[in-house]
Amino acid sequence: MNTFNCLIVDDEPIARKIVQTYCSHLPYLQIIASCGNAMEAKVILQEQKTDILFLDINMPVIDGIAFLKTLKNPPQIIFTTAYKEHALDAFDLAVCDYLLKPFSLERFIMAVDRALEKLKMQKGFVQENNEIKAEDFVFIKTEGKIFKIQHDDMLFAEASGNYTKIITTQMMLQPNMTFSNFEELLPKSLFLRIHRSFIINKSKIDHIEGNRVFINNTEIPIGNNYREFFLKELGFSS
């Protein structure tokens, strides 16, 4: 399994500890350092390869946004802050995500997944010349058969106990597969989890109304914990 180097920068020890604890739940994240200010972080960035930077905004000496502007080739930036008013400035700098304290482990994992997706794209997940193109289908086993499903034919999936209900343009399948295992099969650039029990193909959205997504005349709820991330993925603020 590939590991990704993480640097934590926050002037509050408790806040640093929370991020460290959250990182410990993800074995592919390796914390290379935890700093109390941006100047300490700058030294680390110069000396060690860093993939993800968890960065507070309000800090002594130089704040997180000003610090980011000084970096020539910044890693993936996930801001961790108690102040929502900096969000527009942050996204103007093309940061990966903006976590508003206090944030849940679930929301933290969503931000990390987004960073990893961008890192894979940077490294040429589908590279030039001799690289094989990423597959655009999955195989699903159910009812004694194995079905090949094109990503573009999938509308959405719903958790159903230890099963997953998969709705495509042609059929409904219900394999004996947990929802989290099925989610691992899907490219995050195409499919979004918008609720604890629903994953959608974002290219199939007809429209969004309130806390509901409509796909092929089906109404799908947007979970409160997923709404902010979902709207950002579509290019909107919540």
Secondary structure, DSSP 4 states (H G I P E B T S, - for coil): ---EEEEEE-S-HHHHHHHHHHHHT-TTEEEEEEESSHHHHHHHHHHS--SEEEE-SS-SSS-HHHHHHT-SS--EEEEEES-GGGHHHHHHTT-SEEEESS--HHHHHHHHHHHHHHHHHHTTSS-STTPPPPPSEEEEEETTEEEEEEGGGEEEEEEETTEEEEEESS-EE--S--HHHHHHTS-TTTEEEEETTEEEEGGG--EEETTEEEETTEEEEPPHHHHHHHHHHTT---
